[in-house]
């Protein structure tokens, strides 16, 4: 169960980039997360608690991933063993949103994962391009 609320944390994808503040808009049936306004800054949006994925085979995202960047590495759905100082630390699985594409729904194979993990989204402003996530639901089955 992915509960406990969600939180935005400034976190860069690499040590060469900078952490920045995500823009988060909470709607009645969805949450919209936008990459930081400042170029070369990134952030992550995660539940406030770790999730035990032991008995599940898929992580399913319902919503829209709008990757406005020319690189798939700037908008990801991520699973981390723990959050590190940068978002590429401790990454055990991810879904890369295709570059210059709007993707509806996505899933990650988690059948080999056992134990508790941090789930979330990683967004990065690359040269003024600001990826956007519109999340309706995230669940494991």
N, C-alpha and C positions, 0 to 999 in steps of 0.2 A: 504494500500500500504506500503510495507516494503522498504522504501527508506531512503536516508540521509547518507548512508555509514555504515560500520560496524567497531567496535573497539574492540581490545583485552584489557582486564583489569585483572591484577593479583588479584585473589580472591580465598580464600581457602573454602573448603566445610564445615568445622567446625572450631571452635576456637582452636582445638588441632592441626590443620594442618597449613601450611604456604601458603601465596599467591606466585605465580610464573608467569613467562612470558610464554605465549603460543607462539608457532611457527606458523606463518601465511604466506601462500604462495597464492598469488592472480594470478589465471590463466585467460585465455581468457574467459572460460565459467564456471569456478568453483573456489571455494576457499577451500584450505585445511588447517585445523586447527589441530595442534598436541599439546598434553599435554606438560607441562614444562619438560625440560631435567632433572631437579633435583628431586630426590625422595621426596615424601610427600609435593609436591607443586601443586597448582591448579590455574585455571584461567577461565574467562568467555569471550565469544565472543558475542557481542550484537549490534543491530543497535544503531546509535547515538541518536535516538529519540524513544519515547514511541509510541505504536500503539493502535488505538481505535479498540477494538474487538467486540463492541456491536452488530453489525449486521451479525456476522459470526458464523458458527457452528463448523468448523474444522480448525486447523492449520496443514498444510501439508508440510512435508520436502521431498525434492527430492535429493537423493545423497546416500552416504554410511556412516554408523556409524560402525567403526571398534573398538570394545571394546576388547582390548587385556588383560584386567584385569580379575581376577577371581571373581569380584564383579560387579553387575549391577549399583551400586551407583556412579561409577567413570566416567561415560559418560552419560550425560542427555541432552535432549532438554527441556528447561525450560520456564515457564511464571511466571514472578514476578510482584507483585503490584509495587514495587520499589526495586532497588538493595540495599541490606543491606551490612554490613561489611563482612559477609560470605555468600556463595551462598545458604545456606539453609534458610536464613532469607527471609521472605515475598514471599515464593514460593507458588503459587496458583494452578499450574498444571505442570505436567512434563511427559516426556516419558523416561523411563530407557532403555538404550541399553543393551540387554542381555549380560551376562558375556561370555567371550571367544567366541564371535560371531561377524560376519560381517552382518549387517542389511542393506538392501537396501530399502530406503523410510520408512516413518513413519508418523503417524498423532496423534493429540491430540484433544479430544473433548473439545471445548471451548464454547459450546452452553449456558452455564450458566454464562458466564463472560460478564460483562458490564463495559464499561469505557476503560481507557488507561492503557496499561501494557508494561513491558519490556520483549522482547522475546530474546532467545539466547541459547547458548550451554555452558555447564559446563564440564570441563575436569580436571582430576586429575591424577598425576603420582603416582601410587601405587607400591612400591617396584621395580621401574625400568620399569614397564609396562606403555606404553604411548599410551592411546587411541587416535584415529584419526577420524576427521570428514572431509568428502569431500562433500561440499555443492554445489549443482547445482542450487537449488531454494528453497525458503521458502515463502509460501503464505497462506492466509486465504480465505476460501470460505464458 
